[in-house]
Amino acid sequence: TLLASRLPDRVILFGKVLPSVGVAWGFALLVLLIGLVTVNLVHGSGEVLFYTPIVAAAAVLLSLLMSILIASAGVLISLRIGTVQEASQVLMMSFLIPPMLAGPVALILLRGRLKETLGSLDPEQTLAVAAVVLTLATVGLLAAAMARFQRSRLILS
């Protein structure tokens, strides 16, 4: 129905991406809040414990970026695959299998150097690098989704 409307392609695309981002990011923020409440109930000892400002900002920013990244990937995948179930399976495989394979490979290749490498990293710099890499990946996938989301091609397929 949306493809037959007069709405521009980008509006339809963002109409697909934004609700997914809202739900995913909302759940991520809810999990952060539940974790905060849990820690305060178990370990509070009468004082309120809170995330450090850098951790709070990183959690909010990185969860938003991940939500946009996965929603954009979902739209790209759904453009090529016919069913929602197939698209979900491909999306999950593409985001779960690479880290599952990279972890053991990194442990085997880095062995003893891993502890000294991770121990020498500055947390703020690590978060900044993660944010930049995630931002670049998110912008790239969103740009690819915008380039590939063309109503004329979708109607004909």
C-alpha positions in Angstrom: 0.0 0.0 0.0 2.8 2.4 0.9 4.5 1.7 -2.4 1.4 2.9 -4.3 1.2 6.1 -2.3 2.7 9.5 -3.3 5.1 9.4 -0.4 8.8 9.9 -1.3 11.0 6.8 -1.2 13.0 8.1 1.7 9.9 8.8 3.8 8.8 5.2 3.3 12.4 3.9 4.1 12.5 6.0 7.3 9.0 4.8 8.2 10.4 1.3 8.1 13.6 2.1 10.0 12.4 4.5 12.8 9.8 2.3 14.5 12.4 -0.5 14.8 15.0 1.9 16.1 12.5 3.3 18.6 11.6 -0.1 20.0 15.1 -1.4 20.1 16.6 1.7 21.6 13.7 1.9 24.1 14.4 -1.6 25.3 18.1 -0.9 25.5 17.5 2.1 27.7 15.0 0.1 29.8 17.6 -2.6 30.4 20.1 0.1 31.5 17.4 1.4 33.9 16.6 -2.1 35.2 20.3 -2.7 35.8 20.6 0.5 37.7 17.7 -0.3 39.9 18.9 -3.8 40.5 22.4 -2.7 41.5 21.0 -0.1 43.8 18.7 -2.6 45.5 21.4 -5.2 46.0 24.5 -3.0 46.6 23.2 0.5 47.4 23.7 0.5 51.1 21.6 3.6 51.5 23.3 5.6 48.8 22.3 5.9 45.2 24.7 4.4 42.7 24.8 5.7 39.2 26.7 5.1 36.0 29.8 7.4 35.5 29.0 10.1 33.0 31.2 8.5 30.3 29.6 5.1 30.7 26.1 6.5 30.7 26.8 8.6 27.6 28.5 5.7 25.8 25.6 3.3 26.7 23.0 5.7 25.3 25.0 6.6 22.2 26.2 3.1 21.3 22.8 1.5 21.9 21.3 4.1 19.5 23.9 3.5 16.9 23.5 -0.3 17.2 19.7 0.1 16.9 20.1 2.2 13.7 22.7 -0.2 12.3 20.6 -3.3 12.8 17.4 -1.7 11.5 19.3 -0.5 8.4 20.7 -3.9 7.8 17.2 -5.4 8.3 15.8 -3.1 5.6 18.7 -4.0 3.2 18.2 -7.7 3.8 14.4 -7.4 3.4 14.8 -5.8 0.0 16.3 -9.1 -1.4 14.5 -11.7 0.6 10.9 -12.7 0.3 9.7 -13.7 3.8 10.1 -12.0 7.2 11.3 -15.3 8.7 14.1 -15.6 6.1 15.1 -12.0 6.6 15.2 -12.4 10.4 17.4 -15.5 10.1 19.8 -13.9 7.7 20.0 -10.8 9.9 20.6 -12.8 13.1 23.3 -14.9 11.3 25.1 -11.8 10.0 25.2 -10.2 13.4 25.8 -13.3 15.6 28.1 -15.6 13.7 31.0 -13.3 12.9 31.6 -12.3 16.6 31.2 -15.9 17.6 33.9 -16.9 15.2 36.2 -13.9 15.8 36.4 -14.5 19.6 38.1 -17.9 19.5 40.3 -16.8 16.5 41.4 -13.7 18.4 42.2 -15.8 21.5 44.2 -18.3 19.5 46.2 -15.7 17.5 46.8 -13.2 20.4 47.1 -15.6 23.3 49.4 -13.8 25.8 49.4 -10.5 24.1 45.7 -10.0 24.5 45.9 -9.3 28.3 48.7 -6.7 27.9 47.0 -5.1 24.9 43.6 -4.8 26.6 45.2 -3.7 29.9 47.0 -0.7 28.2 43.8 0.7 26.5 42.4 3.9 27.9 38.6 3.4 28.4 37.6 6.8 27.0 39.7 6.2 23.9 38.3 2.7 23.4 34.7 4.1 23.7 35.6 6.9 21.2 37.0 4.4 18.7 34.0 2.1 19.1 31.7 5.1 18.6 33.5 6.2 15.4 33.6 2.7 13.9 30.0 2.1 14.8 29.0 5.5 13.4 30.8 4.8 10.1 29.2 1.4 9.8 25.8 2.8 10.6 26.1 5.7 8.1 27.3 3.3 5.5 24.5 0.8 5.9 21.9 3.6 6.1 23.3 5.2 2.9 23.2 1.8 1.2 19.6 1.3 2.3 18.7 4.7 0.9 20.5 4.0 -2.4 18.9 0.5 -2.8 15.3 1.4 -1.6 13.7 2.4 -4.9 10.0 2.1 -5.3 10.0 1.2 -9.0 12.3 -1.8 -8.4 10.3 -3.0 -5.4 7.0 -2.8 -7.3 8.4 -4.8 -10.2 9.9 -7.5 -8.1 
